[in-house]
Amino acid sequence: MQALKKLHPSIDTKRFDKSISLIKTSSIYESSNYDRKIALPTMEGINFERIQDIISLEAKGNYTMLYFTGKRKLLVCKTLRDMENQIRTGSQFVRVHRSYTINLNHLQKYVKGKGGYVLMENGAMINVSAGKKQDFLDALKTYFG
């Protein structure tokens, strides 16, 4: 970075660093999540599902309900936090509420308000809590540019 600064003193290195970080994040997402499957423990056994098919996750006590494309859903024997840790390798998943995490790839619309709400591709309307709103807006900016 210092060599770059010597060549071009007017370069904003913070902005350059942020751009490089975004490129790395998006390339990690592309290589690691595309068609990647995860193991989901259920009451009946273990399901293997593609991460890219997950639309949203909803906390149900010590369980998590996963909503998939094709209107499928699955109750998993893990907490929402545990599920987030298992699937979060890029920036496509963001917690928008104490009980909800969404996949930005399946976001259709954000409606402003105190916290506002999101409309997902499957028609689900999910509230964005006032406390999570700024994190959500930051995630939108990072993910979509």
C-alpha positions in Angstrom: 0.0 0.0 0.0 2.9 2.3 0.8 4.4 1.7 -2.7 1.0 2.6 -4.3 0.9 5.8 -2.1 4.4 6.8 -3.3 3.4 6.3 -7.0 0.1 8.2 -6.6 0.0 10.4 -3.5 -3.6 11.5 -4.2 -5.0 7.9 -3.9 -7.4 7.5 -1.0 -5.9 4.3 0.6 -8.9 3.8 2.9 -11.3 3.7 -0.1 -8.9 1.5 -2.0 -8.7 -0.9 0.9 -12.5 -1.1 1.2 -12.8 -1.8 -2.5 -10.3 -4.6 -2.3 -12.1 -6.0 0.7 -15.4 -6.0 -1.2 -13.8 -7.8 -4.2 -12.4 -10.4 -1.8 -15.8 -10.9 -0.1 -17.7 -11.3 -3.3 -15.1 -13.8 -4.8 -15.2 -15.8 -1.5 -19.0 -15.9 -1.9 -18.8 -17.0 -5.5 -16.4 -19.7 -4.9 -17.6 -21.1 -1.6 -21.4 -20.8 -1.6 -22.4 -21.5 -5.1 -24.1 -24.9 -5.0 -22.5 -25.6 -1.6 -24.7 -27.8 0.6 -25.0 -27.9 4.3 -26.1 -30.6 6.7 -29.3 -29.8 8.5 -30.2 -31.9 11.6 -34.0 -32.6 11.9 -36.1 -34.8 14.1 -36.1 -37.5 11.3 -32.4 -37.4 10.4 -30.1 -35.1 8.4 -31.2 -33.2 5.3 -28.6 -31.8 2.8 -29.7 -28.6 1.2 -28.1 -25.9 -1.0 -27.3 -22.7 0.8 -28.4 -20.6 -2.3 -31.9 -22.1 -1.9 -32.4 -20.7 1.6 -34.7 -17.6 1.5 -34.9 -16.9 5.2 -34.5 -18.4 8.7 -36.8 -17.9 11.6 -36.0 -18.6 15.3 -38.4 -21.0 17.0 -36.9 -21.3 20.5 -34.0 -23.7 20.3 -35.1 -24.7 16.7 -34.9 -22.8 13.4 -37.4 -22.8 10.6 -35.7 -22.5 7.2 -37.7 -21.3 4.2 -36.5 -22.5 0.8 -37.3 -21.7 -2.8 -40.2 -23.7 -4.1 -42.2 -22.9 -0.9 -40.5 -25.7 1.1 -39.7 -25.3 4.7 -37.8 -27.3 7.2 -37.5 -27.3 11.0 -33.9 -27.7 12.1 -32.7 -28.8 15.6 -30.3 -25.8 15.9 -30.7 -22.2 17.2 -30.8 -19.3 14.8 -27.3 -18.2 15.9 -25.9 -21.7 15.3 -27.5 -21.8 11.8 -26.1 -18.4 11.0 -22.6 -19.5 12.0 -23.0 -22.6 9.8 -24.1 -20.8 6.6 -22.4 -17.4 6.9 -19.3 -17.4 4.7 -20.1 -14.3 2.7 -22.3 -11.3 3.3 -25.5 -12.7 1.7 -27.2 -13.5 5.0 -28.1 -10.7 7.4 -30.1 -10.6 10.7 -32.9 -8.2 10.3 -34.8 -8.9 13.6 -34.2 -10.9 16.8 -36.0 -13.8 15.2 -35.2 -13.5 11.5 -32.2 -13.8 9.1 -32.7 -13.2 5.4 -30.8 -14.1 2.3 -30.1 -10.9 0.3 -30.1 -12.9 -2.9 -33.9 -13.5 -2.4 -34.8 -10.0 -1.3 -37.4 -8.4 -3.5 -38.2 -5.1 -1.8 -37.4 -3.0 1.3 -40.2 -0.7 2.6 -38.9 2.1 4.8 -40.4 2.9 8.2 -39.2 3.1 11.8 -37.5 -0.2 11.1 -39.5 -1.0 8.0 -40.0 -4.4 6.5 -38.6 -6.6 3.7 -40.6 -8.4 1.1 -39.0 -11.7 0.0 -39.3 -13.5 -3.3 -41.6 -16.1 -1.7 -44.0 -13.4 -0.6 -43.0 -13.3 3.0 -43.1 -9.9 4.7 -40.5 -9.7 7.5 -40.1 -6.8 9.9 -36.8 -5.1 10.2 -36.4 -4.1 13.8 -35.4 -0.6 14.6 -32.2 -1.9 16.4 -31.1 -3.9 13.3 -32.1 -1.3 10.7 -28.6 0.3 10.4 -26.9 -3.1 10.2 -29.3 -4.1 7.5 -28.8 -0.9 5.5 -25.0 -1.3 5.8 -25.3 -4.9 4.6 -27.3 -3.7 1.6 -24.7 -1.2 0.8 -21.9 -3.7 1.1 -23.7 -6.4 -0.8 -25.3 -4.5 -3.6 -22.8 -1.6 -3.8 
